[in-house]
Amino acid sequence: MKLILHVSRLLAVLLPLLLSGALAQAEGLTLEHIARLQAVTGGVISPDGQRIAYSVAVPRKLFDEPDGEAWSELHIVDARGAHRGYVTGQVNVSALGWTPDSRHVTFLAKRGEDEHAALYRIAVDGGEAVRWFGFDTAIRGYGLAPDGRTLAFIAQDAEDEDTKSLKDKGFNQRIYEEDWRAFRVRLVDLDADDREVRTLELDGSAQQLAWSPDGSRLAVKLAPRELIDDVLMKVRISFVDPAAGAITATVDTPGKLGDMAWAPDSGHLALIMAEDANDPREGRLAVVAKDGDNPVNLLPDLEGHVWQVAWRDARRVLYISHEGVRSRLGEIRRDGSADRTVLDAGDAVWDGISVSADGRTIALLASSPAHPREVFRLAGNARSAERLTDHNPWLADVRLAAQEVVRYTARDGLEIEGVLIRPLDEQPGTRYPLILQVHGGPEAHYSNHWLSFYSQPGQAAAARGYAVFYPNYRASTGRGVAFTKLNHGRPAAEEFDDLVDGVDHLIEIGLVDGDRVGITGGSYGGYASAWGATYYSERFAASVMFVGISDKISMLGTSDIPVELYQVHYLSWPWEDWSMYRDASPIYYADRSRTPTLILHGDADPRVHVSQSMILYRYLKLAGQAPVRLVLYPGEGHGNARAASRWDYSLRLMRWMDHYLQGEGGEPPDHPVDYR
């Protein structure tokens, strides 16, 4: 592969030209377009409401820059929409914040001679970023106290010198799930000459912290251990007296936890929690008093999921809820009364919120079917939010296919919805090949917004003459707790029947050619793709499985989330119900497969072990009834992060679909890829 990547200097010249602005005049979106898309990844408004600091993911230029994850730049935009980059280029900034006086933006980065991520600040009036504070290990998260000088931050203890010395001599063994080191909350006075760091002796491993506006408390999320299962299922919020370094109260919540935010008067904390221990996804909006009473669910009947939370003032909570394929900016009183919609998203889908100190100005992040995530501003009593940024202006010159919401009735009468991208140049009466794009989780969902990414061809496939369907099968989020639990103890049953029923609906309305249907997805979507290639093989002419599940029994034993899988999905251990685990495993139906199957996986995946792909490949290969190929990405985890891995994945996915849904089929295409 490396030989192909570097075979000619000509490639280094051609690809930047292909990815240049001239390509934006092409008819329809292309894979090259997707590879250059920028997107806003986070944003926070200044306390005075005058500016919004935000981060932008900028993909690396293939063949022109060192391979790796997208760069992350710092930009600032003001109320008039004037914006510029403050820390740009080959940089990686994260965890944006503001000083209380709104004069500086703070962020984490590893720059220059830094050994670890440190805290930086940059003046909004200009100048270079200044390293404000660094520690012996990387800073994971931080919060600046209202006094502007006391920093609370989260970092691991450094390894002792004996351990480092032994590692240098080759004693670098790992004791699985035992040799973890806790992340601890630490305090430092940034104005002090000695900057002595004080560590708070709290039981557990710290995940996140937030200062109360009066500086009297810290809300700290603590997991019992620094293991993914504990971080997912056992994190609890504790209120900490920073002066005494002691926990004053712990909030009693079940299951998973999400966003949290202090009220301006420091009297209450808003949080997003699970309804119960078996709830697959946090999404219940709750408020708890500063003394740590039981939290009160403000929206017990919400058939949706709350994703983000903030405060308008001491009595009113702002929230973003995802309801079906749309989102809503809502407001509710602290006592659970007067719930109302502040702003209907229209064509946009909100997924980020930040509020000024006086509660009058709101920064929002949103994407739409026409653009990836950008920054919006809602000021005063305005009835609509103003879009402030445009990081892909060339998209205005690209024709995009029609995108719409589709609802259909599953075989048992349940209504299912999803998002359909129609073929770009659709002709009435013509049937088209279909790519069925299945989301992971399954506690996730597709919204009606931007849906074209390296692993989801979306508009690029539509430009090639495909219909692309994104179904929110049962167990998806966005429709309340009960809907997410419909597959509990029943994996690969009705939830995957919903996928086939969606395909049948598109066939019945005359859009799709039932003989040319492909299925793809990652993680749980990869599981669905393996199911489509085996159990439902007669329905799919091509399958592309990404970091997917093929054997439920071994998956539970090799994943880093066995407790989460048991508690919010399976509800039984393998030894309690071997038949359920076996019958829900695609490898059990390998002999049925007549579907050409492309399997792709990062070989460092901790969530779904690479053996899941290897065993499916081997079984399908031994069955010998359809083409199969396995592609492994060295060093990649549960999804590809590096630019080269993503580009390779995009090309292989579409080449496989083109070959078997629009091409000659038969033997698979040659395994080398033309990266030009």
DRENVEX-275874 format. One line per 3 residues: number of its first residue (from 1); their letters; for each residue x, y, z of C-alpha. Coordinates in nm, 2 decimals. Example, Ala and Ser with C-alpha at 12.3 -4.5 7.8 and 13.67 -1.06 7.14 Angstrom:
1 = AS = 1.23:-0.45:0.78 | 1.37:-0.11:0.71
# end
This chain:
1 = MKL = 0.00:0.00:0.00 | 0.28:0.24:0.09 | 0.44:0.17:-0.25
4 = ILH = 0.13:0.27:-0.43 | 0.10:0.58:-0.22 | 0.44:0.70:-0.31
7 = VSR = 0.49:0.55:-0.65 | 0.51:0.88:-0.84 | 0.58:1.24:-0.77
10 = LLA = 0.30:1.30:-1.02 | 0.04:1.20:-0.76 | 0.17:1.46:-0.53
13 = VLL = 0.10:1.72:-0.79 | -0.23:1.59:-0.92 | -0.42:1.53:-0.60
16 = PLL = -0.39:1.89:-0.47 | -0.52:2.00:-0.80 | -0.81:1.76:-0.78
19 = LSG = -0.89:1.89:-0.43 | -0.86:2.26:-0.54 | -1.14:2.51:-0.57
22 = ALA = -1.18:2.43:-0.94 | -1.33:2.09:-0.85 | -1.62:2.27:-0.68
25 = QAE = -1.77:2.34:-1.03 | -1.82:1.96:-1.07 | -2.17:1.83:-1.11
28 = GLT = -2.27:1.69:-0.78 | -2.06:1.61:-0.47 | -1.76:1.38:-0.51
31 = LEH = -1.55:1.17:-0.27 | -1.28:1.43:-0.32 | -1.52:1.70:-0.20
34 = IAR = -1.59:1.49:0.11 | -1.22:1.45:0.18 | -1.17:1.83:0.20
37 = LQA = -1.48:1.92:0.40 | -1.42:2.14:0.71 | -1.66:2.14:1.00
40 = VTG = -1.70:2.33:1.33 | -1.64:2.09:1.61 | -1.71:2.31:1.92
43 = GVI = -1.79:2.66:2.02 | -1.83:2.88:2.33 | -1.96:3.23:2.36
46 = SPD = -1.77:3.50:2.56 | -1.93:3.60:2.89 | -2.01:3.95:2.75
49 = GQR = -2.18:3.79:2.45 | -1.97:3.98:2.20 | -1.77:3.70:2.04
52 = IAY = -1.78:3.32:1.99 | -1.47:3.12:2.00 | -1.49:2.79:1.80
55 = SVA = -1.28:2.51:1.67 | -1.27:2.39:1.31 | -1.16:2.04:1.19
58 = VPR = -0.94:2.09:0.88 | -0.86:1.76:0.70 | -0.49:1.71:0.62
61 = KLF = -0.39:1.74:0.26 | -0.31:1.39:0.12 | 0.05:1.35:-0.02
64 = DEP = 0.12:1.71:0.09 | 0.12:1.69:0.47 | 0.22:1.42:0.72
67 = DGE = -0.06:1.17:0.76 | -0.28:1.19:1.07 | -0.60:1.31:1.21
70 = AWS = -0.76:1.64:1.09 | -0.60:1.96:1.23 | -0.81:2.15:1.48
73 = ELH = -0.79:2.53:1.45 | -0.91:2.81:1.68 | -1.13:3.08:1.52
76 = IVD = -1.33:3.37:1.67 | -1.64:3.53:1.52 | -1.81:3.85:1.64
79 = ARG = -2.18:3.95:1.64 | -2.14:4.10:1.29 | -2.01:3.78:1.14
82 = AHR = -1.66:3.90:1.11 | -1.43:3.61:1.19 | -1.07:3.51:1.15
85 = GYV = -0.84:3.23:1.26 | -0.64:3.29:1.57 | -0.45:2.96:1.60
88 = TGQ = -0.44:2.79:1.26 | -0.23:2.56:1.03 | -0.08:2.24:1.16
91 = VNV = -0.22:2.27:1.51 | -0.46:2.08:1.74 | -0.65:2.29:1.99
94 = SAL = -0.93:2.16:2.22 | -1.14:2.25:2.53 | -1.21:2.61:2.44
97 = GWT = -1.30:2.86:2.72 | -1.29:3.22:2.81 | -1.14:3.42:3.09
100 = PDS = -1.42:3.59:3.30 | -1.33:3.93:3.16 | -1.39:3.81:2.80
103 = RHV = -1.04:3.93:2.70 | -0.88:3.60:2.64 | -0.97:3.26:2.49
106 = TFL = -0.82:2.96:2.67 | -0.75:2.62:2.51 | -0.55:2.30:2.55
109 = AKR = -0.28:2.22:2.30 | 0.06:2.05:2.27 | 0.28:2.30:2.10
112 = GED = 0.65:2.37:2.05 | 0.85:2.18:2.31 | 0.55:2.07:2.51
115 = EHA = 0.57:1.70:2.62 | 0.20:1.70:2.70 | -0.11:1.90:2.64
118 = ALY = -0.09:2.23:2.83 | -0.32:2.53:2.89 | -0.28:2.83:2.66
121 = RIA = -0.45:3.16:2.62 | -0.47:3.42:2.35 | -0.59:3.78:2.36
124 = VDG = -0.89:3.86:2.14 | -0.71:4.19:2.05 | -0.44:3.99:1.88
127 = GEA = -0.09:3.86:1.94 | 0.05:3.51:1.99 | -0.09:3.24:2.20
130 = VRW = 0.08:3.21:2.54 | 0.15:2.90:2.74 | -0.04:2.97:3.06
133 = FGF = 0.01:2.65:3.26 | 0.16:2.30:3.21 | 0.18:2.00:3.43
136 = DTA = 0.38:1.68:3.45 | 0.12:1.49:3.25 | -0.14:1.60:2.99
139 = IRG = -0.42:1.82:3.11 | -0.75:1.63:3.03 | -1.00:1.91:3.12
142 = YGL = -1.00:2.23:3.32 | -1.21:2.51:3.45 | -1.11:2.87:3.55
145 = APD = -1.27:2.99:3.87 | -1.48:3.31:3.87 | -1.19:3.49:4.03
148 = GRT = -0.99:3.44:3.70 | -0.69:3.31:3.88 | -0.77:2.97:4.03
151 = LAF = -0.74:2.69:3.79 | -0.90:2.35:3.85 | -0.77:2.08:3.61
154 = IAQ = -0.78:1.71:3.56 | -0.46:1.51:3.50 | -0.31:1.17:3.58
157 = DAE = -0.03:1.12:3.82 | 0.31:1.09:3.65 | 0.47:0.75:3.64
160 = DED = 0.74:0.71:3.91 | 1.10:0.69:3.80 | 1.15:0.32:3.88
163 = TKS = 0.86:0.23:3.65 | 1.00:0.45:3.37 | 1.35:0.29:3.42
166 = LKD = 1.21:-0.06:3.40 | 1.01:0.02:3.08 | 1.33:0.15:2.92
169 = KGF = 1.48:-0.19:2.99 | 1.20:-0.37:2.82 | 0.96:-0.44:3.11
172 = NQR = 0.67:-0.28:2.94 | 0.41:-0.55:3.01 | 0.04:-0.45:3.07
175 = IYE = -0.17:-0.60:3.34 | -0.51:-0.60:3.17 | -0.77:-0.38:3.35
178 = EDW = -0.55:-0.35:3.66 | -0.26:-0.12:3.59 | -0.48:0.19:3.52
181 = RAF = -0.39:0.52:3.67 | -0.66:0.76:3.80 | -0.72:1.11:3.67
184 = RVR = -0.73:1.35:3.96 | -0.87:1.70:4.02 | -0.59:1.95:4.10
187 = LVD = -0.59:2.32:4.19 | -0.34:2.59:4.12 | -0.32:2.97:4.17
190 = LDA = -0.21:3.10:3.84 | -0.11:3.44:3.99 | 0.11:3.28:4.26
193 = DDR = 0.49:3.29:4.22 | 0.54:2.93:4.31 | 0.22:2.79:4.14
196 = EVR = 0.20:2.51:4.39 | -0.04:2.24:4.27 | -0.28:2.09:4.52
199 = TLE = -0.44:1.75:4.44 | -0.78:1.68:4.58 | -0.80:1.33:4.73
202 = LDG = -1.13:1.21:4.58 | -1.22:0.85:4.54 | -1.23:0.75:4.17
205 = SAQ = -1.11:0.88:3.84 | -1.22:1.23:3.73 | -1.39:1.28:3.39
208 = QLA = -1.52:1.63:3.39 | -1.55:1.93:3.62 | -1.74:2.26:3.64
211 = WSP = -1.71:2.56:3.88 | -2.02:2.70:4.03 | -2.05:3.07:3.93
214 = DGS = -1.99:3.18:4.29 | -1.67:2.97:4.32 | -1.79:2.78:4.62
217 = RLA = -1.82:2.44:4.46 | -1.70:2.22:4.19 | -1.93:1.97:4.02
220 = VKL = -1.70:1.67:3.94 | -1.79:1.36:3.74 | -1.61:1.06:3.90
223 = APR = -1.59:0.70:3.77 | -1.49:0.42:4.01 | -1.21:0.32:3.78
226 = ELI = -1.05:0.45:3.46 | -1.21:0.17:3.25 | -1.45:0.24:2.97
229 = DDV = -1.73:0.03:3.13 | -1.71:0.24:3.45 | -1.69:0.56:3.25
232 = LMK = -2.00:0.47:3.05 | -2.22:0.32:3.32 | -2.09:0.42:3.67
235 = VRI = -2.00:0.79:3.66 | -2.17:1.00:3.92 | -2.16:1.37:3.99
238 = SFV = -2.02:1.49:4.32 | -2.02:1.84:4.47 | -1.68:1.93:4.60
241 = DPA = -1.57:2.20:4.84 | -1.25:2.32:4.67 | -1.11:2.48:4.99
244 = AGA = -1.15:2.17:5.20 | -1.09:1.93:4.91 | -1.38:1.72:5.02
247 = ITA = -1.70:1.59:4.87 | -2.01:1.75:5.02 | -2.27:1.55:4.83
250 = TVD = -2.31:1.30:4.55 | -2.60:1.31:4.30 | -2.79:0.98:4.29
253 = TPG = -2.85:0.90:3.92 | -2.90:0.57:3.74 | -2.69:0.45:3.44
256 = KLG = -2.54:0.69:3.19 | -2.47:1.06:3.23 | -2.44:1.34:2.98
259 = DMA = -2.40:1.72:2.98 | -2.42:1.93:3.30 | -2.44:2.31:3.37
262 = WAP = -2.46:2.53:3.68 | -2.74:2.78:3.73 | -2.61:3.14:3.73
265 = DSG = -2.69:3.18:4.11 | -2.51:2.85:4.19 | -2.82:2.71:4.35
268 = HLA = -2.89:2.42:4.11 | -2.72:2.20:3.86 | -2.89:2.09:3.54
271 = LIM = -2.78:1.75:3.40 | -2.87:1.50:3.14 | -2.92:1.15:3.28
274 = AED = -3.06:0.81:3.20 | -3.41:0.72:3.31 | -3.30:0.39:3.47
277 = AND = -3.00:0.16:3.48 | -3.12:-0.02:3.16 | -3.17:0.30:2.96
280 = PRE = -2.94:0.27:2.65 | -2.87:0.65:2.62 | -2.88:0.94:2.86
283 = GRL = -3.14:1.19:2.74 | -3.36:1.29:3.05 | -3.33:1.66:3.15
286 = AVV = -3.30:1.69:3.53 | -3.22:1.95:3.79 | -3.07:1.90:4.13
289 = AKD = -3.01:2.14:4.42 | -2.66:2.23:4.52 | -2.69:2.02:4.83
292 = GDN = -2.73:1.71:4.62 | -3.09:1.60:4.66 | -3.24:1.35:4.42
295 = PVN = -3.26:1.50:4.07 | -3.60:1.59:3.93 | -3.68:1.49:3.57
298 = LLP = -3.82:1.80:3.41 | -3.95:1.63:3.09 | -4.07:1.28:3.19
301 = DLE = -4.30:1.24:2.89 | -4.05:1.36:2.62 | -4.04:1.13:2.32
304 = GHV = -3.70:1.24:2.23 | -3.35:1.28:2.38 | -3.20:1.59:2.53
307 = WQV = -2.84:1.63:2.41 | -2.72:1.97:2.55 | -2.82:2.19:2.84
310 = AWR = -2.75:2.55:2.95 | -2.93:2.82:3.16 | -3.11:3.14:3.05
313 = DAR = -3.12:3.26:3.41 | -3.14:3.12:3.76 | -3.50:2.99:3.70
316 = RVL = -3.50:2.89:3.33 | -3.32:2.60:3.17 | -3.23:2.59:2.80
319 = YIS = -3.19:2.26:2.62 | -3.15:2.10:2.28 | -3.36:1.79:2.23
322 = HEG = -3.35:1.56:1.93 | -3.70:1.45:1.84 | -3.72:1.21:1.55
325 = VRS = -3.50:1.34:1.27 | -3.52:1.70:1.39 | -3.40:1.90:1.68
328 = RLG = -3.55:2.17:1.90 | -3.42:2.45:2.12 | -3.64:2.45:2.43
331 = EIR = -3.68:2.64:2.75 | -3.84:2.51:3.08 | -3.86:2.65:3.43
334 = RDG = -3.65:2.49:3.70 | -3.97:2.35:3.86 | -4.07:2.17:3.54
337 = SAD = -4.33:2.42:3.43 | -4.38:2.64:3.13 | -4.20:2.42:2.87
340 = RTV = -4.18:2.60:2.54 | -4.00:2.60:2.21 | -3.76:2.89:2.18
343 = LDA = -3.65:2.82:1.83 | -3.75:2.57:1.57 | -3.45:2.46:1.38
346 = GDA = -3.62:2.46:1.04 | -3.37:2.30:0.79 | -3.10:2.30:1.05
349 = VWD = -3.03:2.05:1.33 | -2.90:2.21:1.65 | -2.62:2.01:1.83
352 = GIS = -2.43:2.27:2.04 | -2.53:2.56:2.28 | -2.35:2.82:2.48
355 = VSA = -2.51:3.12:2.66 | -2.37:3.46:2.75 | -2.35:3.56:3.12
358 = DGR = -2.66:3.77:3.10 | -2.86:3.50:2.92 | -2.95:3.73:2.63
361 = TIA = -2.72:3.59:2.36 | -2.70:3.23:2.26 | -2.44:3.06:2.04
364 = LLA = -2.56:2.75:1.85 | -2.39:2.49:1.63 | -2.59:2.34:1.36
367 = SSP = -2.57:2.15:1.03 | -2.83:2.11:0.76 | -2.88:1.90:0.44
370 = AHP = -2.69:2.17:0.26 | -2.39:2.22:0.49 | -2.18:2.06:0.77
373 = REV = -2.18:2.21:1.12 | -2.14:2.59:1.14 | -2.18:2.87:1.41
376 = FRL = -2.52:3.05:1.46 | -2.62:3.33:1.69 | -2.95:3.40:1.86
379 = AGN = -2.97:3.75:2.02 | -3.24:3.90:2.24 | -3.59:3.82:2.13
382 = ARS = -3.50:3.74:1.77 | -3.72:3.47:1.61 | -3.45:3.31:1.41
385 = AER = -3.08:3.24:1.45 | -2.82:3.41:1.23 | -2.56:3.19:1.06
388 = LTD = -2.22:3.35:1.12 | -1.97:3.12:0.95 | -1.92:2.94:0.62
391 = HNP = -1.62:2.71:0.61 | -1.71:2.54:0.29 | -1.82:2.83:0.06
394 = WLA = -1.74:2.62:-0.25 | -2.05:2.40:-0.16 | -2.27:2.67:-0.29
397 = DVR = -2.15:2.58:-0.64 | -2.21:2.21:-0.60 | -2.54:2.06:-0.70
400 = LAA = -2.69:1.85:-0.42 | -2.95:1.58:-0.45 | -3.29:1.61:-0.29
403 = QEV = -3.30:1.49:0.07 | -3.62:1.41:0.25 | -3.78:1.24:0.55
406 = VRY = -3.94:0.90:0.48 | -4.18:0.72:0.71 | -4.30:0.36:0.67
409 = TAR = -4.48:0.09:0.86 | -4.28:-0.21:0.97 | -4.42:-0.56:0.94
412 = DGL = -4.55:-0.55:1.30 | -4.72:-0.22:1.26 | -4.46:0.01:1.42
415 = EIE = -4.39:0.33:1.23 | -4.02:0.38:1.14 | -3.87:0.69:0.99
418 = GVL = -3.54:0.77:0.82 | -3.38:1.01:0.58 | -3.36:0.95:0.20
421 = IRP = -3.11:1.11:-0.04 | -3.26:1.06:-0.39 | -3.04:1.01:-0.70
424 = LDE = -2.91:1.35:-0.82 | -3.05:1.33:-1.17 | -3.35:1.11:-1.09
427 = QPG = -3.58:1.04:-1.38 | -3.95:0.95:-1.33 | -4.03:0.59:-1.37
430 = TRY = -3.66:0.48:-1.34 | -3.55:0.24:-1.06 | -3.22:0.30:-0.90
433 = PLI = -2.96:0.10:-0.70 | -2.98:0.16:-0.33 | -2.72:0.19:-0.06
436 = LQV = -2.87:0.12:0.29 | -2.66:0.31:0.54 | -2.71:0.18:0.89
439 = HGG = -2.61:0.38:1.20 | -2.42:0.23:1.50 | -2.51:0.21:1.87
442 = PEA = -2.78:0.11:1.82 | -2.84:0.40:2.06 | -2.79:0.67:1.80
445 = HYS = -3.00:0.81:1.51 | -2.98:1.00:1.19 | -3.11:1.35:1.18
448 = NHW = -3.22:1.53:0.86 | -2.89:1.73:0.83 | -2.56:1.68:0.66
451 = LSF = -2.51:1.31:0.60 | -2.20:1.28:0.38 | -1.88:1.17:0.54
454 = YSQ = -1.58:0.94:0.46 | -1.77:0.63:0.57 | -2.11:0.75:0.46
457 = PGQ = -2.10:0.85:0.09 | -2.44:1.02:0.09 | -2.44:1.29:-0.17
460 = AAA = -2.14:1.15:-0.34 | -2.33:0.82:-0.40 | -2.64:1.01:-0.51
463 = ARG = -2.42:1.19:-0.77 | -2.33:0.85:-0.91 | -2.69:0.75:-0.95
466 = YAV = -2.77:0.58:-0.62 | -3.05:0.63:-0.37 | -2.91:0.64:-0.02
469 = FYP = -3.13:0.56:0.28 | -3.06:0.62:0.65 | -3.32:0.44:0.86
472 = NYR = -3.38:0.50:1.23 | -3.47:0.14:1.31 | -3.62:0.05:1.65
475 = AST = -3.37:0.10:1.94 | -3.26:0.43:1.78 | -3.26:0.74:1.99
478 = GRG = -3.47:1.05:1.93 | -3.81:0.88:2.01 | -3.79:0.83:2.38
481 = VAF = -3.68:0.57:2.62 | -3.94:0.30:2.54 | -3.84:0.31:2.17
484 = TKL = -3.47:0.26:2.25 | -3.56:-0.05:2.46 | -3.75:-0.23:2.19
487 = NHG = -3.46:-0.46:2.11 | -3.36:-0.54:2.47 | -3.27:-0.91:2.49
490 = RPA = -3.36:-0.94:2.12 | -3.06:-0.84:1.91 | -3.09:-0.88:1.53
493 = AEE = -3.46:-0.96:1.55 | -3.72:-0.70:1.47 | -3.46:-0.42:1.46
496 = FDD = -3.30:-0.56:1.15 | -3.63:-0.66:1.00 | -3.70:-0.29:1.01
499 = LVD = -3.41:-0.24:0.77 | -3.55:-0.48:0.51 | -3.90:-0.33:0.55
502 = GVD = -3.75:0.01:0.47 | -3.60:-0.13:0.15 | -3.93:-0.29:0.06
505 = HLI = -4.10:0.05:0.11 | -3.86:0.21:-0.14 | -3.92:-0.07:-0.38
508 = EIG = -4.30:-0.03:-0.35 | -4.29:0.34:-0.43 | -4.10:0.27:-0.75
511 = LVD = -3.77:0.42:-0.66 | -3.54:0.12:-0.59 | -3.44:-0.18:-0.80
514 = GDR = -3.47:-0.46:-0.55 | -3.20:-0.66:-0.72 | -2.94:-0.39:-0.67
517 = VGI = -2.94:-0.31:-0.30 | -2.62:-0.28:-0.09 | -2.59:-0.24:0.28
520 = TGG = -2.31:-0.07:0.48 | -2.24:0.08:0.83 | -1.99:0.09:1.11
523 = SYG = -2.00:-0.08:1.46 | -2.36:-0.18:1.51 | -2.42:-0.07:1.15
526 = GYA = -2.13:-0.31:1.06 | -2.32:-0.58:1.26 | -2.63:-0.50:1.04
529 = SAW = -2.41:-0.53:0.73 | -2.29:-0.87:0.84 | -2.65:-0.97:0.91
532 = GAT = -2.75:-0.85:0.56 | -2.46:-1.05:0.41 | -2.56:-1.38:0.58
535 = YYS = -2.91:-1.41:0.74 | -3.07:-1.17:0.48 | -2.83:-1.25:0.20
538 = ERF = -3.10:-1.30:-0.06 | -3.19:-0.93:-0.01 | -2.85:-0.77:-0.06
541 = AAS = -2.63:-0.77:-0.37 | -2.33:-0.61:-0.18 | -2.23:-0.56:0.18
544 = VMF = -1.95:-0.34:0.32 | -1.90:-0.41:0.69 | -1.69:-0.17:0.90
547 = VGI = -1.57:-0.24:1.26 | -1.87:-0.47:1.29 | -1.99:-0.76:1.50
550 = SDK = -2.01:-1.12:1.37 | -2.00:-1.34:1.68 | -2.19:-1.22:1.99
553 = ISM = -2.03:-1.47:2.22 | -1.67:-1.38:2.16 | -1.76:-1.01:2.11
556 = LGT = -1.88:-0.98:2.47 | -1.55:-1.14:2.59 | -1.32:-0.92:2.39
559 = SDI = -1.49:-0.58:2.41 | -1.40:-0.31:2.66 | -1.78:-0.26:2.74
562 = PVE = -1.92:-0.60:2.85 | -2.12:-0.45:3.14 | -2.27:-0.19:2.91
565 = LYQ = -2.36:-0.45:2.66 | -2.53:-0.66:2.93 | -2.71:-0.38:3.10
568 = VHY = -2.86:-0.19:2.81 | -2.87:-0.44:2.53 | -2.86:-0.82:2.61
571 = LSW = -3.00:-0.84:2.96 | -2.84:-1.19:3.00 | -2.49:-1.33:3.01
574 = PWE = -2.39:-1.59:2.75 | -2.40:-1.88:3.00 | -2.76:-1.78:3.08
577 = DWS = -2.88:-1.79:2.72 | -2.63:-1.94:2.48 | -2.90:-1.98:2.21
580 = MYR = -2.98:-1.61:2.20 | -2.61:-1.52:2.16 | -2.56:-1.79:1.89
583 = DAS = -2.88:-1.71:1.70 | -2.79:-1.34:1.68 | -2.45:-1.41:1.54
586 = PIY = -2.40:-1.36:1.16 | -2.13:-1.63:1.15 | -2.40:-1.88:1.24
589 = YAD = -2.55:-1.81:0.89 | -2.23:-1.80:0.69 | -2.34:-2.09:0.47
592 = RSR = -2.64:-1.88:0.35 | -2.42:-1.60:0.22 | -2.43:-1.53:-0.16
595 = TPT = -2.35:-1.16:-0.10 | -2.01:-1.02:-0.21 | -1.88:-0.88:0.12
598 = LIL = -1.60:-0.63:0.19 | -1.49:-0.62:0.55 | -1.28:-0.33:0.69
601 = HGD = -1.14:-0.29:1.05 | -0.88:-0.10:1.25 | -0.65:-0.35:1.41
604 = ADP = -0.63:-0.15:1.73 | -1.01:-0.14:1.79 | -1.08:-0.18:2.17
607 = RVH = -1.46:-0.17:2.13 | -1.52:-0.44:1.86 | -1.21:-0.66:1.85
610 = VSQ = -1.06:-0.71:1.51 | -1.12:-1.08:1.55 | -1.49:-1.01:1.48
613 = SMI = -1.39:-0.93:1.12 | -1.13:-1.20:1.09 | -1.37:-1.48:1.19
616 = LYR = -1.64:-1.36:0.96 | -1.39:-1.34:0.67 | -1.27:-1.69:0.74
619 = YLK = -1.61:-1.84:0.76 | -1.73:-1.67:0.44 | -1.41:-1.77:0.27
622 = LAG = -1.44:-2.13:0.38 | -1.81:-2.14:0.28 | -1.68:-2.02:-0.06
625 = QAP = -2.02:-1.91:-0.21 | -1.95:-1.54:-0.26 | -1.65:-1.31:-0.29
628 = VRL = -1.51:-1.17:0.04 | -1.22:-0.94:0.12 | -1.07:-0.82:0.45
631 = VLY = -0.89:-0.49:0.48 | -0.71:-0.41:0.81 | -0.60:-0.06:0.90
634 = PGE = -0.28:-0.06:1.12 | -0.32:0.15:1.44 | -0.67:0.26:1.37
637 = GHG = -0.94:0.21:1.64 | -1.32:0.20:1.63 | -1.33:0.40:1.32
640 = NAR = -1.06:0.56:1.10 | -0.90:0.88:1.22 | -0.61:0.93:0.98
643 = AAS = -0.65:1.10:0.64 | -0.50:0.82:0.44 | -0.71:0.55:0.61
646 = RWD = -1.02:0.75:0.55 | -0.94:0.81:0.18 | -0.87:0.45:0.13
649 = YSL = -1.19:0.35:0.30 | -1.40:0.59:0.09 | -1.25:0.46:-0.23
652 = RLM = -1.29:0.09:-0.14 | -1.65:0.14:-0.02 | -1.77:0.31:-0.34
655 = RWM = -1.57:0.08:-0.57 | -1.73:-0.23:-0.41 | -2.08:-0.08:-0.45
658 = DHY = -2.01:0.03:-0.81 | -1.87:-0.31:-0.90 | -2.16:-0.51:-0.77
661 = LQG = -2.46:-0.27:-0.80 | -2.38:-0.09:-1.12 | -2.09:-0.29:-1.27
664 = EGG = -2.01:-0.63:-1.41 | -2.00:-0.80:-1.07 | -1.84:-1.15:-1.05
667 = EPP = -1.49:-1.16:-0.91 | -1.40:-0.86:-0.69 | -1.19:-0.57:-0.83
670 = DHP = -0.82:-0.59:-0.78 | -0.71:-0.52:-0.42 | -0.47:-0.23:-0.50
673 = VDY = -0.65:0.11:-0.51 | -0.58:0.40:-0.74 | -0.55:0.69:-0.50
676 = R = -0.54:0.95:-0.77
# end
